[in-house]
Amino acid sequence: MCNLRNFALVIFCVLSQFVFSSNQQEDKKSIDGLLLLSDSNVYVDFNQSLKYAEKALRLSKKNNDSQKKVESYYYIARALISFGQYEESAVYLEKAFQEPALKNDDLLKAVLLNLQATFYSRISLEESSYQNNLKALELIKSNKDLESRLFVANLYTKIADYFAEMNDLKKAQEWSTKSIQLIEKIPDKEYLSVKRIY
């Protein structure tokens, strides 16, 4: 009788693990889908982008998925910056920077630093914005993957904009040229395959 109970307990534990694992996989797919929807609305409908990111954040917290929490915080902060809600966006940026997932993901950290640079720019802290973009560039400039190369080109453009604002047109031209040259090296087919907007 005791063996039958133990056997039943083992079967119950195995089935519970299977169901739990299956639910986590479904949640991960849902989170990914919500984040893609948030990204696809980032320039079109800030409110929709925010709603999708908030849903992704709830699921990410439920599953204790640090990387997805960072991505969710990113889209929430980005939407809030677009709405001019700077204090609230600063809270989400800070939460994102505290997540352990950033320790192993330089691209994600660079994306956050760039968003923080945008935040600084919007509140007229141009030098801080410039410094953040330089930090982001330093993290990923040697990466060879497509997303990193596109993001580096974006950072070059942001740095060019900074120098243009400072009326240093020579440096602005140098950084713009770097961006253009990098983009021109990427085949159209690769460029069009990117899922996220940079």
Disulfide bonds with the S-S distance in Angstrom:
none
